[in-house]
Amino acid sequence: MKVQSILFLFLFTLVFLSSCGVVETVFKAGMWWAFFLVALAIVLILWIVGRAKK
């Protein structure tokens, strides 16, 4: 019975930690995508303001 409990805890931990790894990767990718979009929006706004002043 004790071996089954240890095996269950090991498998549960393995599944739980691998899920955290997936979520971490998704959020990292989303963070860099957001930085890219914010930088693009700033450049676009500056370009529009620059053209409006001419």
MILOSE-751169 format. One line per 4 residues: number of its first residue (from 1); their letters; for each residue z negated, x, y negated of C-alpha. Coordinates in steps of 0.2 Angstrom, whole numbers, plus 5000, padded with zeros to 4 digits. Example, Ala and Ser with C-alpha at 12.3 -4.5 7.8 and 13.67 -1.06 7.14 Angstrom:
<tigus>
1> AS> 4961/5062/5022; 4964/5068/5005
</tigus>
This chain:
<tigus>
1> MKVQ> 5000/5000/5000; 4996/5014/4988; 5013/5023/4991; 5022/5006/4987
5> SILF> 5012/5005/4970; 5016/5022/4965; 5034/5019/4970; 5035/5003/4960
9> LFLF> 5027/5012/4945; 5039/5026/4946; 5054/5015/4947; 5048/5004/4933
13> TLVF> 5045/5019/4922; 5062/5026/4926; 5071/5009/4921; 5061/5007/4906
17> LSSC> 5064/5025/4899; 5083/5024/4903; 5084/5008/4893; 5075/5017/4878
21> GVVE> 5088/5031/4879; 5102/5018/4878; 5094/5009/4863; 5091/5026/4854
25> TVFK> 5109/5031/4856; 5115/5014/4849; 5104/5016/4834; 5109/5034/4831
29> AGMW> 5128/5029/4831; 5124/5014/4820; 5115/5025/4808; 5129/5037/4806
33> WAFF> 5142/5022/4804; 5131/5015/4791; 5130/5031/4781; 5149/5033/4782
37> LVAL> 5152/5015/4776; 5139/5017/4761; 5148/5034/4756; 5165/5025/4757
41> AIVL> 5159/5011/4746; 5152/5023/4733; 5168/5032/4733; 5178/5016/4731
45> ILWI> 5167/5010/4717; 5169/5026/4708; 5187/5026/4710; 5189/5008/4703
49> VGRA> 5178/5012/4688; 5188/5028/4685; 5204/5018/4685; 5197/5004/4674
53> KK> 5192/5017/4661; 5210/5023/4659
</tigus>
